[in-house]
Amino acid sequence: MKLKTKLALAFAVIALVATLLASGMVTLAVKNAFQTYVSSHQNMRLKQWVTVFSGYYSENQTWAGAQSLVAAGRGRGRGAQVHRGPGPVAARERVLLADPSGSVVVDSYGDKLGARLSPQEITRGTEIKVNGKTVGTLLVSVEPPTGLVTMEDIFSSSVNRSVIWSSLLAIALAAALGIFFADKLSRPIKLLTAAARSLAKGDLEQKVAVPGSDELADLAETFNSMAESLAETEQLRQALVADVAHELRTPLAVLRGNLESLLAGVTKPSEETLASLHDEVLRMTYLVRDLQELSLADAGQLHLNLENEDIIKLTSDVVSALEFEAAAKHLDIKTDFPTKSLPVTVDSKRIKQVLFNLVGNAVRYTPDGGKINVRVTETNGSVEISIADTGPGIPEKDLPYIFERFYRSDKARTRSTGGTGLGLAIAKGFVEAHGGTITAANQPQGGSVFTVILPKQPINQG
Ligand code: ADP
């Protein structure tokens, strides 16, 4: 069932229930009001008749002739002159008076004169007392005349008619309102559905504009940001595939060229040629290994071999391994380590790789004669390793992207002058897998500084 139909139906049912309730209450109230009116009217008539009859009796000391009081028109006879009754007997009124023995002495209908009242009738009746003595029992009842529509009936049916009409009007109005609101409500839902369908078909440029600040506007906003991040992921995926293809193309071309010339006998398989071929194969191997590590880190499935290690020893091992390269560029690597050992629980291979990438970059990007400062400090529950250099630093615009895979500040630089472009991405993946952080910044005096903060006890990673 469509939302429109559902809402219209719901509104109509609510209107129906409300009007039924209202009409029930009105009918009840009308009935009560009429009953109160009828009984108070009856009481009034009874009181009037009691006055008339007791007056008559105290005057005459007998009921003889009292029948004339209930005769049509003004009462005839003596009593009528003295007592002014409540007026002629009303059409629906029956007046019965019995003497103390229970025998009927006055009957406005006339047919019970002389008959005896039953004990029930006597108990229902009102005693007429004169000078403290019961002289008779009076029964006054209003009987609905047959074949005649009573006032109550007329009133009730007119109320019922207007209740029916107002119910019908309310239901129609409610259904129309339901359709109106459903239309308003379903418009953004329809827009969202259409956008989601297009998104599912691969059109990631979907945006839904839902004004306002209600839940649907929130949903539209969430949808838009989801579409945006999907588009971003797709872009990254495409860029990654292109980058991987690009990185593999060069070593493959070198391999192919060399192999073809070897096969054609143009070049002899010298040690130098084979070493260069081996170099290209190694490059590709590292690239593929790095990519695999990265994808594991991304998926949070990097398995860490956590062990208690001295972070100072790990860092100085890395610095020593790069000393030869640094010396070739006349770089001055200074270390600033605490005097005592600083144990941390890490995967030493992974953390060594992180430090190797960072110090390696500092060596690679710092021009000849520059300075590199490697510092280890202990902070609350963690260790901080910073690598600062006097190189060119990182352009401010590149800082937010420096840890993305294949991101290079200098786009023109090829892999011959730089690494795979995965070094920092891998460093970030490994550090975060340990529950740590890595940041890059430029120093005020020039050069860049990379800071790694590692918890001494990482949150256990599978
Ligand atoms: P690459 O293999 O290109 O070095 P990285 O991920 O290690 O890849 O580094 C990404 C980019 O960050 C580098 O291409 C370089 O532009 C910049 N970079 C990294 N370290 C430094 C540094 N110490 N000084 C200046 N630029 C740096």
Residues whose N, C-alpha, C, O or C-beta is under 5 A from the ligand:
A	BS01	ADP	N361 A362 Y365 G391 G393 I394 I402 Y407 R408 S409 D410 G418 G419 T420 G421 L422 G423 L424 A425 S448
